[in-house]
């Protein structure tokens, strides 16, 4: 199979960017990624723009001022998995030899929404009914958290420990929105959002940000860094749930992970660093098991062992994750890949995972009544 390289990548700081429009924010990430790849804008043969809430033809609006005249621009929306889906589609085109070098970027400006939870699906009447009954995303994850505490040898302090770990990692990341360390006591004492999830156990919803990568079939020429390859790329959709489905079984992510490992010819034990979708603390624990980082029922012992902390066996979310870095929907999946790329190339600074050669990113997206998630993506990167 043709090698696909992440020739370069970049992101903006995640947070509030008052007075900066979405196109300008995206262009910042694009220009830095192109420079990092050692190519010019004229080398880009196609553009993939990932965005959820920015409106029609956003990709064309953003590249209009960059002089990329007439090349294809694809706008990709797949909820929180939009950015990862854009990379997946771009990889398909490269493998099909449609192009040699393409640009994939994600952008979101959530501060424009004015606050509150991320809007749910509005064209699914069942989801609308659920939302009217209070079944917003924090409530859904709270039910999982309650069930987790009931079934597993776990305590509220274990949920809080995920936030403590990731907020500490965020203090080391200049791109993270939240850069203040917290204690378990502070996490548990923060305002209750949906029992047992407190404010500091939920990713911030007021965040803007952009991230970009240049993908190419050409091996990067830069002498400064090791070439990072996309070893596997998987996107799957959720299956219709049955009445007896286990809400602690992240089936969609486990299915995507199995396919990604098979495609890469690797297993969970080969992974050195992980960036996963920790929109809520309970999600990280569930994804430890879905990704095979821990056997079923063993997520809490893995967390307590320190294995997923920087310096541990398989650091998870060294960027701070969504809990600390923030979650600008369309940009998240691509930012995860930029973070892992930096670690594989030894460019992650004070949060560097030493000796990392294989990294994994995981991003789920969307809530539709009757399915686990609308989409889940898993990518394995390696040097």
N, C-alpha and C positions, 0 to 999 in steps of 0.2 A: 504494500500500500504506500502511496505517496506520502512523504513526510510533510506535515503542516507545522510551521513554526510560528510562535508568537515573536515576531521580529522586534516589537517594542510596545510599550504601554505606559499609560500615565493616568492620573486622576486629579481632580481638584480637591481641596479640603472639603469635607462634608460639614454642613452647618447652615447657618443663615447667611445669605448673600444679598443684603438689601440694596436695591438699585441696580442689580445685575440681572439682565434678562436671560432666559434659558438659552437662546442661541449663543450669546457671548460666553456663558459658562461652558457650554459644550465645546465651543471653539478653543477655549483654553486647553481642555484635555486633548482635543484632536491634535493641535499644533505640537504639544509636548510629546504625544505618542509618536507622531511622524518623525520628530527630531530624534527621539530615543531609538527609533528603528533605523535611523541612518538613511532614510529615503526622502524623496521630495513629494509634495502633493501631486505632482504630475505622474508619479509612479502608481498612484492609487487608481485601480480599474473599476471598482465598485464600492458602494457605501451602504452599510447596514445601520440604521438608526433605531435604537430600542427606547421606547417611551410608553407610558401608560396613560397619563392624564394631560398631555400637552397639546392635544388637538390634531387636526388633519395635516398631512404633508410636512410634518415638523422637520424631517431629515432634509428635504429640499430647501426649507427656509434657512437651516443652519449652514449648509454647504454653499449656498448661493454666494456668499461673500468671500469664499475661499478660492474661487477661481477654478473649481472642478466642473468644467463645462460639459454637459451632455452625458456624463457617465451615469450608469444605473444607480438609483437610490432606492433602497428597500426600507420601508417603515415596518417595524416589528412590534407587535403588542401581544404579550402572553403573561399579563399580570406581573407579579414579582419575578417571574422567571424570564422576563423579556430580554434582558441583556444576555443571559446564557443561551437563550434560544437564537438570538442574533448570531452569536459565535457558531452555534450548531449549524445554522443555515449557510453561513459563510464558508464553513469547512466543507459542506457538501459541494458548493460551487467550485472550490479549489480542487477537491478530489476529482470532480468531473472535468477539470482542466478548462473551465469557463474563464478563469482568471488566474493570474500568478500572485497578485498582491492586492489585498482589500483592506478597508478600514471598517471596524465595528465600534460603535460608541453608544453609550447609554446616558440619558439625561432625565432628571426629574426636578421639579421645583414645587415641592409640597407646601412650602410656606404660602404659596398663592391660594391654597385652599382655606386658609384662615383657622386651622386647628381642628381638633377632634380626631376620631378614628378614621382610618383610610376607608373611603366609600366602598361598599360591597357591590356585587353585580346587580345592576338595575333592570336587565332585560330577562331575568329569570324570576318568574313570579313566585316560585317557592322560596328563593333566597330573600326576596322582598318580604314575604310573610314571616320568615325566620327573623329578619332584621327588626321588623315591627314588634316581635315578641322579645327582643333583647338579645338575639343570637348574633351579636357582632363578634369580630375575631377574638378580642380579649376573652369574651365569655366562652367561646369554643375551646380555646387553649386552657382556660381555667378549669373546664370540665375534665380535660385530660390531666391537668395537674392534680385535681382532687382524686381522680381515679388512681393516678400514679402513687400518691401518698397512701391510699387505701390498700393497694395490692402489693407494693414493694416495701422493702425494709428501708423506708426513706422518711425524711422529716422536712418541714419547711426550711430548715437551715440548709438542706442539700440543694433545694431550688435556689436559695439565696446565694449559695457558693458559686453557682454559674455566673451570676451577675458580678460577684466580687472578683472572680478570675478575669472575666472579660473587661470589666472596667479597669482593672490593673493593667491589662494588656493595652487598653486604649490610652493610658498615660504615656506610653512609649511611642505612640503613633501621631505624628504631626498632622495627619489627614483626618483624624477622628473628631467627631463633634463633641463627645464627652471625654474629657481628659482629667477627671478627678477620681482618685481611688476611693472606694467605699468599703465599709465593714459589713459583715452579715447582719449586725444589729441595725445598721442604718438602712439596709435594704428592706428588712422586715418591718421597720418602723415607718417606712415611706407610705404615702397614701394608698389605701386599698383601691385597686381598679376592678378586679373580679376575683374574688376569693378562690384560691390562695395567692393570686398574683398581685403584687404591689407595684407601685409606679416604677421603681428601679428594676423590676423584672420584665418590663415591656420596652421594646425599642422606641426611641423618640420618633414622633410622627411629623414634627416640624423640622424638616431638613431639606436642603437643596444640594445637588452634587452631580458631577459628570465623571465618566471614566471612558477610556478608549484604548483599543489595541489594534495593532497592524498585524494581520495574518498573511503569511506568504508561503509559497512552495519553494522559495529560494532560501537557502541557509543564510542567516544574517552574517554580515561581514565584520561586525564590530569585534574588535579584539578584547574589549573590556569585559565581556560577559559570556557565560556559557549559553549555547543555543537551547531554548526551551521549546519542546515539541508538544503538540496536543496529541496525547497517546490514545485518548478515547473521548467521545462526545455523545451523550445520550439525552434525549428528551422524551418523556412519556406522559400520557394523560391518565387521569384518575379513572377508576372503575366504579360502577354503580354499587353502592353499599347495600349490604343485606342487614336484616334486623339484628343479627347476632354478631356483627363485626366488632372486633376489639378496637376501641378508640386509642389504645396505646400501641397499636401495630401500624407504623407508618409504612403501609404496604407500597404506596407509590414510590417512595424514596428507596425502599429496599429493592424493588424491582429495577429501578433505574441504576442503582449501584451494582447489582449483579451483572447487568448488561455492560456497564462501563468497565468493570474488572475483567470480564470475559474479553471485551474488545481490546483492552490494553495488554492482556496476557499477564495480569498481576492479581494480587489479592490484598485484602486489608492490611496484612502484616507488612506489606512493602511500602505503605504510605508513611511519609515522614512529617507532613504538615497538612492541616485541613482548614479550609474556610467554609463554614456551613451556616445555614439560615436560622440563626437564633433570634427570631423575632420576639420570642418569649423564652424565659429560662427553661421551661419544661420542654420546649422544642429541641434544645441541644441534647438533653438527656435521651429523648426518644431517638434522635438521629445517631447517637453513638451506636445504638443497637442496629438500626436500619442500615447503617454503612458498614457494619461488621467490625467496628472498632472494639466493641464489647459483645460478648455472647448475650442472648436473650435473658433479660432480668438482671444483667450485671452492669448497667450504666452507672449506678451510684458508686459501687466499689471502684470503678475506673476513675470517676471524678475524684473520690476521696483519696485515691492513691497518688494524685498529683501528676498522672501520666499525660493529662491534656493541658497542663499548664506549661508555659515557657520553661524549658529545661527538662521537661518530661519526655516520655517515650514518643508521644505523638501529639505535639501541641495543636490545640484546636482554637481557631479564631485568634491568632496572635495579633491581628489588626485591631482587636477589640470587638470584632463581630458587629452585628446589627445593633446589639445592646449599647455599645459605646461609640462605634464609628458612625452609626446612623444608617438609615434605610431609604435612600432616594430610589424608588422602585426600579425604574428602567436602568439605572446605573449599577445596581448592587451586584448582579451576576458578573459583570465585566470587572468591577472593582475587586471582586474576590480573585479573579484570575491575575490581575495586575499584582495584587499582594503576593500570591503564590509564586508568580514569576520572579519577583524581587527576592524571595527566600531561596529559590532554586539557583539564582545567580549570585547569591551572597550580597545583595544590595538592600537588605531590610534594616540596616542600622542597629539600634539598641535592642530591637525585638527579633533579631536574626535567629532563625532555627538552624543551628550549626549542622553542617553536613547534609542538609536536605537535598534529595535528588528526585523524589517523587512527591507530588502534591495533588490534593483532591479538592474540588469545589462542588458545593451542593446548594441548590436554590429551588424552593418550591414556589408556587404561585396560584393565587385565585381561589375563591370560595364559591362553589356551586352546590346547591342543595342536593344531597344524595350521593356525593362522591367525597373521597378523602381530600384531595386537592385537584384543581383543574390541570396543573402541570407540575412536573418535577424534572430537574436537569442535574446531571452529574458529569463532571469533566475530570479526567486524569491528565496531569501534565508531568513531564519528566525531562531530565537532561542526560 
